[in-house]
Amino acid sequence: MNNKVYIFGHKNPDTDSVCASIGLSYLKNKLGYNTIPCVLGSVNAETKFALDYFDFKSPNHLNDVRLQIKDVNYHKNCFIDKNLSIKDAFDYMSKHKLTGIPVVENKNKYYGYVSLKEIAKEIINGDYHKIDTSYGNLLNVLKGTKVLKFDKEIEGSVLAATYGNESFIQKVKLDNSSILIIGDRKTILNYAISNKVKLIILVANALISDDLLNKARINSVNIISTPLSSYEVGKMISLSNYIKNYVRNESEFVTFNEVDYLSDFLEITRSLKHTNYPILNKKNECTGMMSITDTNNVNRKQVMLVDHNNISQSVEGLDEADILEVIDHHNVGDISTKKPISFRISVCGSASTIVYTMYKENHVDIPKNIAGLLASAIISDTLLLTSPTTTDIDRVALDELCKIAKIKARKYGIELLKAGMSVKGLSNIQLLHKDFKTYKIDDNFIGIGQILTSDYNSMKKKINDLVSFLNEEAEKEKYRVLTLFITDIFEKKSYCLFNESASDIIKISFKLDKVYEGVELAGVVSRKVQIAPYIMDALDK
C-alpha cells in the first residue's frame, strides 16, 4: 500500500497504547503497508522509561485526522505566471474548463486571481490601444517571427498605417512609445524607424528592405513579422497584454492554505459567491485552485486503532477518516465504520499481547527492541501479571518476549512500574490525567483517572484539594461521574476519590455500606474489569 496509514492508541497514552502502536506499525510495514505509529498526547514517565531502555524515540504526536484541503482532489498545479498573456490564460482556462485561475510570480508565489468575466470586461471596456507585454508574448499571440529584438518588455500605444503616405506623416506623430501595424509601405516604414518607434509589426509577412533593416538596427527598433492581416493583428494584439494587469490582487480575493480544514472552508465559502479559490502553502506558494464541486472528491486519512474503540478516547476528526483496523482488549465501544473492517477484540490483559499473536500468525520475526516494548506493555497493563485481567496468553507472550528482548520480567518490570509511580510536583489536573479515560452511557459522561503508587499516605494530604478540583472539573466538563483511583499495586487495593454529586453511583458500583472520599477498595486494581464496568452498570441502572 502506498497510502500513509496512522496507527495510534487512545488519548492520554499509556505504555500499552504506545508500544502496541509501534509494534503493530513494524508488523504492518513488513506486510506491505506504509504505516506511521503516533501518539495522541505526551507519553508518561513509565512509557518514556521503556522507550529509552529499548532505544526508541517517542512517536510523532497526531493532533487530529480531520479532512484538510490537501486531502481534496482539487486542481493541483493549476495557475499561470503573471507575465504570460491574456490569450495564454484564456487558452489554459478553456483547456481545463475553468472560469478563473490563480496568477503567480517568482517561484510560484501567489500574486492574485483572474476570471474570464474580468478579462472579457477589460477587453470590451478597456483601452485596447495600450500594450504592456513582452516581445515573446507578441510573437506567440500574433504567430509572429522575430526580425529584430532589442527590448524584452514592450509598452506603448498601438496604431495602424491606414492613411496615405503624406497624410500619415503630416497627421500622425510617432515616438519611442509607438507600436505600428503596417504592411509593405517603405515611406511610412522609413518615417517610423527615423522616429525610433518602439515596435513595428509587419503584417501579411511583408518584407522590409535591407537599408531600412540596417537603419532600424541602428535605431534599436523592434520588428516582428506576422502572417496575419492588419485587421487580425488589430483584433488580437490586446490579447498579448500581461495577465498581471487584470488580476484581483491578494488582498481582494479569499485564499485558503492547503492545511486548512475542509469543514472551515465549507463554512466560510457558504457566505461568499466565488466559484474558485486559490490554494496556498505555508510559503505563500500557490499549489492550485479548488472549486466547491471538488470537495466531493476527498482522500480520507487512513487509520488503525489500538487499545481503544471509543470515539471519546480517540483522535479528533475520527469520523472524517477511514478506519482500516481495530486492535483492542476492552469492551466494544461506539466506533462505527461505513464498510467492513478487521475488528479484533480479544480477552487478554494487553493490546500488545494481541499484536504479539499477530506476529506469530503472520510468521514475522519480532526484533529484540520491539519485543522489549511489547513486553513492557504487557507488564504495565497486567501489573506484572498480577491484575485480574491477566490471561494465560499474556503469560506465554511475556515469557517469549522477555527471552527475545533478553530481559528478566520481574526485575525489569519492577523498574518499569516504579518509573511511572512518581507523582512529585504534579498539579491536580496532571494527577487526574496521568492515566485517564472517558466513557459514555446514553448522555452521561464518565471520567476515570488512575494513579499507581506505593505511598498512599503522601496522597492523603491532598484529598480535600483533589476533591474540590474534581467537583469543579466535573461541572465544567459536564461529567456525571469523575473519579480518581489511587492504586497500590503491591498491596493490591485502590482508594477512590470522586465528585461529590456522584457519591450514590460510587456506593452502588462497589456495593459499599458507607461511601466517603478515599474509600478503600480491597483487591481492586484494574480499571478495565474492576472499575469502569461497575460504574457504567450503576449509571445505566
C-alpha positions as CSV (number, residue, x, y, z in Angstrom):
1,M,0.0,0.0,0.0
2,N,1.3,3.5,-0.9
3,N,-1.2,5.4,1.2
4,K,0.1,6.5,4.6
5,V,-1.7,4.8,7.5
6,Y,-1.6,6.3,11.0
7,I,-1.6,3.8,13.9
8,F,-2.3,5.1,17.4
9,G,-3.8,4.3,20.8
10,H,-6.1,6.4,23.0
11,K,-5.8,9.9,24.3
12,N,-3.6,10.2,27.4
13,P,-1.4,7.4,26.1
14,D,-0.2,4.7,28.4
15,T,2.6,2.2,27.8
16,D,0.3,-0.4,26.2
17,S,-1.2,2.1,23.7
18,V,2.2,3.5,22.7
19,C,4.1,0.2,22.5
20,A,1.3,-1.6,20.7
21,S,1.2,1.1,18.1
22,I,4.9,0.8,17.5
23,G,4.8,-2.9,17.4
24,L,1.8,-3.1,15.1
25,S,3.3,-0.5,12.7
26,Y,6.5,-2.5,12.3
27,L,4.5,-5.6,11.6
28,K,2.2,-3.9,9.1
29,N,5.1,-2.4,7.3
30,K,6.6,-5.9,6.9
31,L,3.3,-7.0,5.4
32,G,3.4,-4.2,2.7
33,Y,1.7,-1.3,4.4
34,N,3.0,2.2,4.8
35,T,2.3,3.0,8.4
36,I,3.4,5.5,11.0
37,P,3.0,5.0,14.7
38,C,1.6,8.1,16.5
39,V,0.5,9.3,19.9
40,L,-2.4,11.5,20.9
41,G,-0.7,13.1,23.8
42,S,2.5,13.3,25.8
43,V,4.0,9.9,26.9
44,N,4.1,9.3,30.7
45,A,7.3,8.6,32.7
46,E,6.7,4.8,32.6
47,T,6.4,4.8,28.8
48,K,9.4,7.0,28.5
49,F,11.4,4.6,30.6
50,A,10.5,1.7,28.2
51,L,11.2,3.8,25.1
52,D,14.6,4.9,26.4
53,Y,15.5,1.4,27.6
54,F,15.0,-0.1,24.2
55,D,16.4,3.0,22.3
56,F,13.2,4.3,20.7
57,K,12.1,7.9,20.2
58,S,8.6,8.8,21.2
59,P,6.2,8.5,18.2
60,N,5.1,11.7,16.5
61,H,2.1,13.5,18.0
62,L,-1.0,13.3,15.9
63,N,-3.3,16.3,16.6
64,D,-6.3,15.2,14.5
65,V,-7.3,13.3,11.4
66,R,-9.8,15.9,10.1
67,L,-10.1,16.4,6.4
68,Q,-7.8,19.2,5.2
69,I,-7.8,20.9,1.8
70,K,-4.7,18.9,0.9
71,D,-6.8,15.8,1.2
72,V,-9.2,17.1,-1.6
73,N,-8.6,16.3,-5.2
74,Y,-8.6,19.9,-6.2
75,H,-6.9,21.4,-9.3
76,K,-3.3,21.0,-8.2
77,N,-0.6,22.9,-10.1
78,C,-3.4,25.0,-11.7
79,F,-2.1,28.5,-12.0
80,I,-0.4,30.8,-14.6
81,D,2.6,33.1,-14.4
82,K,1.8,36.8,-14.2
83,N,4.0,37.6,-17.2
84,L,2.1,35.4,-19.6
85,S,-0.5,36.9,-21.9
86,I,-4.3,37.2,-21.7
87,K,-4.5,34.6,-24.5
88,D,-2.3,32.2,-22.6
89,A,-4.6,32.5,-19.6
90,F,-7.7,32.1,-21.8
91,D,-6.4,29.1,-23.6
92,Y,-5.4,27.5,-20.3
93,M,-8.8,28.1,-18.8
94,S,-10.6,26.8,-21.9
95,K,-8.4,23.6,-22.0
96,H,-9.2,22.8,-18.4
97,K,-12.8,24.1,-18.5
98,L,-12.2,26.8,-15.8
99,T,-13.9,30.1,-15.2
100,G,-10.9,31.6,-13.4
101,I,-7.3,30.9,-12.4
102,P,-4.7,32.0,-9.8
103,V,-1.8,34.1,-11.0
104,V,1.7,33.6,-9.6
105,E,5.1,35.2,-9.8
106,N,8.7,34.1,-8.9
107,K,8.8,30.5,-7.7
108,N,5.0,30.2,-7.8
109,K,4.4,32.9,-5.2
110,Y,0.8,33.8,-5.1
111,Y,0.1,37.1,-7.0
112,G,-3.6,37.3,-7.5
113,Y,-6.6,35.8,-9.3
114,V,-8.3,36.5,-12.6
115,S,-11.6,35.3,-14.1
116,L,-12.9,35.1,-17.6
117,K,-15.5,37.6,-16.7
118,E,-13.0,40.2,-15.6
119,I,-10.9,39.6,-18.8
120,A,-13.9,40.0,-21.0
121,K,-14.9,43.2,-19.2
122,E,-11.5,44.7,-19.6
123,I,-11.2,43.8,-23.3
124,I,-14.6,45.3,-24.0
125,N,-14.4,48.4,-21.9
126,G,-10.6,48.9,-21.5
127,D,-8.2,50.9,-23.6
128,Y,-7.3,48.4,-26.3
129,H,-4.7,50.8,-27.8
130,K,-2.5,50.3,-24.8
131,I,0.0,47.5,-24.9
132,D,2.0,46.3,-21.9
133,T,3.6,43.0,-22.6
134,S,6.7,41.1,-23.7
135,Y,8.2,40.7,-27.1
136,G,7.7,36.9,-26.6
137,N,4.0,37.3,-25.9
138,L,3.5,39.3,-29.0
139,L,5.3,36.6,-31.1
140,N,3.1,34.0,-29.6
141,V,-0.3,35.8,-29.9
142,L,0.4,37.1,-33.4
143,K,2.0,33.9,-34.6
144,G,4.9,36.1,-35.5
145,T,8.6,35.7,-36.4
146,K,11.4,37.7,-34.8
147,V,13.0,40.2,-37.2
148,L,14.8,42.5,-34.8
149,K,14.6,42.4,-31.0
150,F,16.2,44.9,-28.6
151,D,13.7,45.0,-25.8
152,K,12.2,42.2,-23.8
153,E,9.4,44.5,-22.5
154,I,7.1,46.2,-25.0
155,E,5.0,49.0,-23.7
156,G,3.2,51.7,-25.8
157,S,0.2,52.7,-27.9
158,V,-1.0,50.8,-31.0
159,L,-1.8,52.4,-34.3
160,A,-2.2,51.2,-37.9
161,A,-0.9,52.9,-41.0
162,T,-4.2,53.4,-42.7
163,Y,-3.7,56.9,-44.2
164,G,-1.9,57.7,-47.4
165,N,1.9,58.3,-47.0
166,E,1.7,62.1,-47.0
167,S,-1.4,62.3,-44.8
168,F,0.1,59.8,-42.3
169,I,3.4,61.7,-42.0
170,Q,1.5,65.0,-41.6
171,K,-1.1,63.8,-39.2
172,V,0.5,61.1,-37.1
173,K,3.2,61.8,-34.6
174,L,5.4,58.8,-33.8
175,D,7.8,58.3,-31.0
176,N,9.5,55.6,-28.9
177,S,6.2,54.6,-27.4
178,S,4.5,53.9,-30.7
179,I,3.6,50.4,-31.8
180,L,2.9,50.5,-35.6
181,I,0.9,47.9,-37.6
182,I,2.0,48.2,-41.2
183,G,2.4,46.4,-44.5
184,D,4.9,46.9,-47.3
185,R,4.9,50.7,-47.2
186,K,8.5,51.9,-47.4
187,T,7.9,55.6,-46.9
188,I,6.0,55.2,-43.7
189,L,8.4,52.5,-42.5
190,N,11.3,54.9,-43.0
191,Y,9.3,57.6,-41.1
192,A,8.6,55.2,-38.2
193,I,12.2,54.0,-38.0
194,S,13.5,57.6,-38.1
195,N,11.3,58.4,-35.1
196,K,12.6,55.3,-33.3
197,V,9.2,53.7,-32.6
198,K,9.1,51.0,-30.0
199,L,7.9,48.3,-32.4
200,I,6.9,47.7,-36.0
201,I,4.6,44.8,-36.8
202,L,4.8,43.8,-40.4
203,V,1.5,42.2,-41.5
204,A,1.0,39.6,-44.2
205,N,4.7,38.7,-43.9
206,A,5.6,41.9,-45.6
207,L,9.3,42.3,-46.4
208,I,11.5,45.1,-45.3
209,S,14.4,46.3,-47.4
210,D,18.0,45.8,-46.2
211,D,18.6,49.5,-46.0
212,L,15.6,50.1,-43.7
213,L,16.5,47.0,-41.7
214,N,20.0,48.3,-41.1
215,K,18.6,51.7,-40.1
216,A,16.2,50.0,-37.7
217,R,19.1,48.1,-36.2
218,I,21.0,51.4,-35.7
219,N,17.9,53.0,-34.1
220,S,17.1,49.9,-31.9
221,V,13.7,49.5,-33.4
222,N,12.0,46.2,-32.6
223,I,10.4,44.4,-35.6
224,I,8.0,41.4,-35.8
225,S,6.7,39.8,-38.9
226,T,3.3,38.0,-38.9
227,P,1.2,36.2,-41.5
228,L,-1.9,37.9,-40.1
229,S,-3.7,40.8,-41.8
230,S,-3.8,44.3,-40.3
231,Y,-7.4,43.6,-39.2
232,E,-6.4,40.3,-37.5
233,V,-3.5,41.9,-35.7
234,G,-5.6,44.8,-34.6
235,K,-8.2,42.4,-33.2
236,M,-5.6,40.1,-31.5
237,I,-2.9,42.4,-30.2
238,S,-4.5,43.4,-27.0
239,L,-4.7,39.7,-26.0
240,S,-0.9,39.8,-25.8
241,N,-1.0,42.1,-22.7
242,Y,0.3,40.7,-19.4
243,I,-2.4,38.9,-17.5
244,K,-1.0,40.5,-14.3
245,N,-2.7,43.8,-15.4
246,Y,-6.1,42.2,-15.0
247,V,-5.9,40.3,-11.7
248,R,-7.5,40.9,-8.4
249,N,-4.6,41.2,-6.0
250,E,-4.0,39.1,-2.9
251,S,-5.9,41.4,-0.5
252,E,-9.0,41.5,-2.7
253,F,-9.6,37.7,-3.0
254,V,-10.1,35.0,-0.5
255,T,-7.4,32.3,-0.4
256,F,-7.0,29.1,1.6
257,N,-4.0,27.2,2.9
258,E,-3.7,23.5,2.0
259,V,-3.5,22.7,5.7
260,D,-6.8,24.4,6.4
261,Y,-9.7,22.2,7.5
262,L,-12.2,21.3,4.8
263,S,-15.1,22.0,7.3
264,D,-13.8,25.5,7.8
265,F,-13.5,26.0,4.0
266,L,-17.1,24.9,3.5
267,E,-18.3,27.2,6.4
268,I,-16.5,30.3,5.1
269,T,-17.5,29.8,1.4
270,R,-21.2,29.5,2.2
271,S,-21.3,33.3,2.6
272,L,-19.2,34.0,-0.5
273,K,-20.2,33.9,-4.1
274,H,-17.0,32.8,-5.7
275,T,-16.7,29.6,-7.7
276,N,-13.0,29.1,-7.3
277,Y,-10.4,29.7,-4.5
278,P,-6.6,29.8,-4.8
279,I,-4.9,27.3,-2.5
280,L,-1.5,28.2,-0.9
281,N,1.1,26.5,1.2
282,K,3.0,27.9,4.2
283,K,5.5,29.6,1.9
284,N,2.7,31.6,0.2
285,E,3.3,29.5,-2.9
286,C,0.2,28.7,-4.9
287,T,-0.4,24.9,-5.1
288,G,-3.5,25.1,-7.3
289,M,-7.2,26.0,-7.2
290,M,-10.2,24.5,-5.6
291,S,-13.9,24.8,-6.5
292,I,-16.9,23.9,-4.4
293,T,-17.5,20.8,-6.5
294,D,-14.0,19.5,-5.8
295,T,-14.9,19.0,-2.2
296,N,-16.9,15.9,-3.1
297,N,-13.7,14.0,-4.1
298,V,-11.6,13.6,-1.0
299,N,-8.8,11.2,0.2
300,R,-9.6,10.5,3.8
301,K,-6.8,9.8,6.2
302,Q,-6.4,6.1,6.9
303,V,-6.0,4.9,10.4
304,M,-5.7,1.8,12.6
305,L,-6.7,2.0,16.2
306,V,-5.1,0.1,19.0
307,D,-6.1,-0.3,22.7
308,H,-9.4,1.6,22.3
309,N,-12.6,1.7,20.2
310,N,-14.5,4.6,21.8
311,I,-14.8,7.9,19.9
312,S,-14.3,9.9,23.2
313,Q,-11.0,8.2,23.7
314,S,-9.8,8.6,20.1
315,V,-8.3,11.3,17.9
316,E,-10.3,14.4,16.9
317,G,-12.0,14.1,13.5
318,L,-12.1,10.3,13.5
319,D,-15.5,10.4,11.7
320,E,-13.7,12.1,8.8
321,A,-11.1,9.3,8.5
322,D,-11.2,5.8,7.1
323,I,-10.7,3.2,9.9
324,L,-8.9,0.2,8.4
325,E,-8.5,-1.9,11.6
326,V,-9.1,-2.0,15.3
327,I,-7.0,-4.0,17.8
328,D,-8.3,-3.8,21.3
329,H,-8.8,-5.8,24.6
330,H,-11.6,-3.6,26.1
331,N,-15.4,-3.6,25.8
332,V,-16.9,-2.9,22.5
333,G,-17.4,0.9,22.2
334,D,-19.2,3.3,19.9
335,I,-16.8,3.3,16.9
336,S,-18.7,2.8,13.6
337,T,-17.5,2.5,10.0
338,K,-19.0,2.8,6.6
339,K,-17.6,-0.5,5.3
340,P,-16.4,-3.8,6.8
341,I,-13.0,-3.7,8.6
342,S,-10.8,-6.0,10.6
343,F,-12.2,-5.6,14.1
344,R,-10.2,-7.7,16.6
345,I,-11.1,-7.6,20.3
346,S,-9.6,-10.4,22.5
347,V,-10.0,-11.2,26.1
348,C,-6.5,-10.6,27.4
349,G,-4.6,-8.2,29.6
350,S,-2.9,-6.1,27.0
351,A,-3.4,-4.9,23.4
352,S,0.3,-5.7,22.9
353,T,-0.5,-9.4,23.6
354,I,-2.8,-9.3,20.5
355,V,0.0,-7.7,18.5
356,Y,2.4,-10.4,19.6
357,T,-0.1,-13.0,18.5
358,M,-0.4,-11.3,15.1
359,Y,3.4,-11.6,14.6
360,K,3.1,-15.4,15.2
361,E,0.1,-15.7,12.9
362,N,1.9,-13.9,10.1
363,H,5.3,-15.7,10.7
364,V,7.1,-12.4,11.1
365,D,10.2,-12.4,13.4
366,I,10.0,-10.0,16.3
367,P,13.1,-7.8,16.6
368,K,14.7,-7.5,20.0
369,N,13.8,-3.9,20.7
370,I,10.2,-4.4,19.5
371,A,9.9,-7.5,21.8
372,G,11.1,-5.3,24.7
373,L,8.4,-2.7,24.1
374,L,5.7,-5.3,23.8
375,A,6.9,-7.0,27.0
376,S,6.9,-3.6,28.7
377,A,3.3,-3.0,27.6
378,I,2.1,-6.4,29.0
379,I,3.9,-5.8,32.3
380,S,2.3,-2.4,32.6
381,D,-1.2,-3.4,31.7
382,T,-1.2,-6.6,33.8
383,L,0.7,-5.0,36.6
384,L,3.4,-7.7,36.2
385,L,0.8,-10.4,35.6
386,T,-0.9,-9.7,39.0
387,S,-4.0,-8.0,37.5
388,P,-7.3,-10.0,37.3
389,T,-7.2,-9.2,33.6
390,T,-4.2,-11.4,33.1
391,T,-4.7,-14.5,30.9
392,D,-2.6,-17.5,30.0
393,I,-1.8,-16.0,26.6
394,D,-0.4,-12.9,28.4
395,R,1.9,-15.1,30.4
396,V,3.1,-17.0,27.4
397,A,3.6,-13.9,25.4
398,L,5.5,-12.1,28.1
399,D,7.8,-15.1,28.7
400,E,8.7,-15.4,25.0
401,L,9.1,-11.6,24.5
402,C,11.4,-11.4,27.5
403,K,13.6,-14.1,26.0
404,I,13.8,-12.3,22.7
405,A,14.5,-8.9,24.5
406,K,16.9,-10.6,26.9
407,I,15.3,-9.1,30.0
408,K,14.1,-10.7,33.2
409,A,10.4,-10.0,33.6
410,R,10.2,-9.3,37.3
411,K,13.5,-7.4,37.7
412,Y,12.8,-5.2,34.6
413,G,9.1,-5.0,35.4
414,I,9.5,-3.5,38.9
415,E,11.9,-0.9,37.5
416,L,9.4,-0.1,34.8
417,L,6.4,0.2,37.2
418,K,8.3,2.3,39.7
419,A,9.4,4.7,36.9
420,G,5.7,5.5,36.4
421,M,4.7,5.9,40.0
422,S,6.2,9.2,40.9
423,V,3.6,12.0,41.4
424,K,6.0,14.5,42.8
425,G,5.3,18.0,41.6
426,L,2.2,17.1,39.6
427,S,-0.7,19.5,39.6
428,N,-4.3,18.4,40.2
429,I,-5.1,18.2,36.5
430,Q,-1.8,16.4,35.8
431,L,-2.7,13.8,38.5
432,L,-6.2,13.3,37.1
433,H,-4.9,13.0,33.5
434,K,-1.8,10.9,34.3
435,D,-3.8,7.9,33.1
436,F,-7.3,9.0,32.2
437,K,-10.1,7.6,30.2
438,T,-13.6,8.7,29.4
439,Y,-16.8,6.7,28.8
440,K,-20.3,7.5,27.8
441,I,-23.6,6.0,28.9
442,D,-26.5,7.5,26.9
443,D,-26.0,11.2,27.5
444,N,-23.9,10.8,30.6
445,F,-20.1,11.1,30.6
446,I,-17.8,9.2,33.0
447,G,-14.2,10.1,33.6
448,I,-11.8,7.7,35.3
449,G,-8.3,8.7,36.3
450,Q,-5.9,6.2,37.9
451,I,-2.6,6.7,39.7
452,L,-0.3,3.8,40.6
453,T,1.7,4.5,43.8
454,S,3.1,2.6,46.7
455,D,2.8,5.6,49.1
456,Y,-0.9,6.4,49.5
457,N,-0.2,8.2,52.8
458,S,1.6,11.0,50.9
459,M,-1.5,11.4,48.8
460,K,-3.9,11.6,51.7
461,K,-2.8,15.1,52.5
462,K,-4.1,16.3,49.1
463,I,-7.6,14.7,49.3
464,N,-9.6,17.8,50.1
465,D,-7.9,19.8,47.5
466,L,-8.3,17.0,44.9
467,V,-12.0,16.6,45.7
468,S,-12.6,20.3,45.2
469,F,-10.8,20.1,41.9
470,L,-12.9,17.0,40.8
471,N,-16.1,18.9,41.7
472,E,-15.1,21.9,39.6
473,E,-13.9,19.9,36.7
474,A,-17.0,17.7,36.6
475,E,-19.2,20.7,36.5
476,K,-17.1,22.5,33.9
477,E,-16.7,19.4,31.6
478,K,-20.2,18.0,32.2
479,Y,-19.1,14.7,33.8
480,R,-21.9,12.8,35.7
481,V,-19.1,10.8,37.3
482,L,-15.5,12.0,37.6
483,T,-13.1,9.8,39.7
484,L,-9.5,9.4,40.6
485,F,-8.4,6.0,41.7
486,I,-5.1,5.8,43.7
487,T,-3.9,2.2,43.3
488,D,-1.3,0.4,45.3
489,I,-0.3,-2.5,43.1
490,F,1.9,-4.1,45.8
491,E,-0.9,-4.1,48.4
492,K,-3.5,-4.8,45.6
493,K,-6.0,-2.2,46.5
494,S,-7.3,1.2,45.4
495,Y,-8.6,4.3,47.1
496,C,-11.4,6.2,45.3
497,L,-11.9,10.0,45.1
498,F,-14.9,11.3,43.2
499,N,-17.0,14.4,42.5
500,E,-19.4,14.6,45.5
501,S,-22.6,14.5,43.3
502,A,-21.6,11.0,42.2
503,S,-21.4,9.5,45.7
504,D,-24.6,7.5,45.1
505,I,-23.1,6.0,41.9
506,I,-19.9,5.0,43.7
507,K,-21.8,3.5,46.5
508,I,-23.9,1.3,44.2
509,S,-20.9,0.5,41.9
510,F,-18.9,-1.1,44.6
511,K,-21.7,-2.2,46.9
512,L,-20.5,-0.1,49.8
513,D,-22.3,0.3,53.1
514,K,-20.7,3.7,53.6
515,V,-19.1,5.9,50.9
516,Y,-16.5,8.6,51.6
517,E,-13.7,10.3,49.8
518,G,-10.7,8.0,49.7
519,V,-12.7,4.9,50.4
520,E,-10.6,1.7,50.3
521,L,-11.4,-0.9,47.7
522,A,-9.6,-4.1,48.6
523,G,-8.4,-6.2,45.6
524,V,-9.5,-3.5,43.1
525,V,-6.6,-2.7,40.7
526,S,-7.9,-2.9,37.2
527,R,-9.9,-0.1,35.7
528,K,-10.9,-2.2,32.7
529,V,-12.6,-5.1,34.6
530,Q,-12.9,-3.9,38.2
531,I,-13.8,-0.2,37.9
532,A,-15.2,1.0,34.6
533,P,-17.8,-1.8,34.0
534,Y,-19.3,-1.4,37.5
535,I,-19.6,2.4,37.3
536,M,-21.1,2.1,33.8
537,D,-23.6,-0.5,35.0
538,A,-24.6,1.5,38.0
539,L,-25.1,4.6,35.9
540,D,-27.1,2.6,33.3
541,K,-29.5,1.4,36.0
